[in-house]
Amino acid sequence: MYYVYVLKSNKDGNFYVGCTGNLRKRLSDHSDGNVRSTRYRIPFELVYYEASRTNIDALHREKYLKTTYGKRYLKNRLKGDIPR
């Protein structure tokens, strides 16, 4: 399984969208500061994820969630977690 995930930074309240084959390890990497793009925004909490059968499908979904329409979808889906 491959996962598309959304993390919320407790430091700045912004979201991070990513894709991985091992969700637990990737979350651990983010929390430990081992991911350069999110190192200065820890701690994080997992607020959303989706599973896909193939890496290609997961990458397409990640790419979509990073577009304007995808951000709108997440905004509607995660109404309680949107920063104000």
Buried (B, 14 or more C-beta within 10 A) or exposed (E): EBBBBBBBBEEEEEBBBBBBEEBEEBBEBBBEEEBEEBEEBBEBEBBBBBEBEEEEBBBBBBEBBEEEEBBEEBEEEBEEBBEE
